[in-house]
């Protein structure tokens, strides 16, 4: 028996360390408009690249579950890339 924070084999702790600060949570969960024309262009380029890949996948792959999953994963790629542009920019 421990203090209840170490988890078990069936229910491991999700992560260790400290909880995010309110500032970190705000950065993650609130909309951040593009900070400049460069960011706007980067978002557009990510959208165009993922769209072109999606179109090519639709040509190369037969319809079905795996194509659907590939397109869903590509949506996640687009979202994560745009989040990186919006959130991970080190400028103040």
C-alpha positions as CSV (number, residue, x, y, z in Angstrom):
1,X,0.0,0.0,0.0
2,X,1.3,3.4,-0.9
3,X,-0.1,6.9,-0.8
4,X,-2.4,6.2,-3.7
5,X,-0.4,8.2,-6.3
6,X,1.9,5.5,-7.7
7,X,-0.8,3.6,-9.7
8,X,-1.1,-0.2,-10.2
9,X,-0.3,-2.5,-13.1
10,X,-4.0,-2.4,-14.1
11,X,-4.2,1.4,-13.6
12,X,-0.8,3.1,-14.1
13,X,-0.5,6.8,-13.5
14,X,-1.0,8.7,-16.7
15,X,2.1,10.8,-16.2
16,X,4.5,11.9,-13.6
17,X,5.6,15.4,-12.8
18,X,3.6,18.5,-12.1
19,X,0.3,19.6,-13.4
20,X,0.2,22.3,-16.1
21,X,0.1,25.9,-14.9
22,X,-2.9,28.0,-15.7
23,X,-0.8,29.9,-18.3
24,X,0.1,26.6,-20.0
25,X,-3.6,25.5,-19.9
26,X,-4.7,28.8,-21.4
27,X,-2.1,28.4,-24.2
28,X,-3.4,25.0,-24.9
29,X,-7.2,25.6,-24.8
30,X,-7.8,29.1,-26.0
31,X,-7.8,30.3,-29.6
32,X,-4.7,32.1,-30.6
33,X,-5.0,34.1,-33.8
34,X,-2.0,34.0,-36.2
35,X,0.6,36.5,-34.9
36,X,1.7,37.7,-38.3
37,X,1.7,37.1,-42.1
38,X,4.4,34.5,-41.8
39,X,2.2,32.4,-39.5
40,X,-0.8,32.8,-41.8
41,X,1.3,31.6,-44.7
42,X,2.5,28.7,-42.7
43,X,-1.0,27.6,-41.8
44,X,-2.0,27.9,-45.4
45,X,0.9,25.8,-46.6
46,X,0.1,23.1,-44.0
47,X,-3.5,23.0,-45.2
48,X,-2.4,22.8,-48.9
49,X,0.2,20.1,-48.3
50,X,-2.2,17.9,-46.3
51,X,-5.0,18.5,-48.8
52,X,-2.7,17.4,-51.7
53,X,-1.7,14.3,-49.8
54,X,-5.3,13.5,-49.0
55,X,-6.2,13.8,-52.7
56,X,-3.3,11.5,-53.7
57,X,-4.3,9.0,-51.1
58,X,-7.8,8.9,-52.5
59,X,-6.4,8.1,-55.9
60,X,-3.9,5.5,-54.7
61,X,-5.9,3.7,-52.1
62,X,-9.2,1.7,-52.5
63,X,-12.1,3.0,-50.5
64,X,-12.6,1.4,-47.1
65,X,-11.7,1.5,-43.5
66,X,-7.9,1.9,-43.9
67,X,-8.3,4.9,-46.3
68,X,-10.7,6.4,-43.8
69,X,-8.2,5.9,-41.0
70,X,-5.4,7.3,-43.1
71,X,-7.5,10.5,-43.8
72,X,-8.4,10.8,-40.2
73,X,-4.7,10.5,-39.2
74,X,-3.9,13.2,-41.8
75,X,-6.5,15.5,-40.2
76,X,-4.6,15.0,-37.0
77,X,-1.3,15.8,-38.7
78,X,-2.8,19.1,-40.0
79,X,-4.2,19.9,-36.6
80,X,-1.0,19.2,-34.8
81,X,1.1,21.1,-37.3
82,X,-1.2,24.1,-37.0
83,X,-1.1,23.9,-33.3
84,X,2.7,23.9,-33.4
85,X,2.6,27.1,-35.5
86,X,0.1,28.8,-33.2
87,X,1.2,27.6,-29.8
88,X,4.9,26.6,-29.9
89,X,6.2,29.8,-31.4
90,X,8.8,30.9,-28.8
91,X,8.3,34.6,-29.5
92,X,6.5,36.6,-26.7
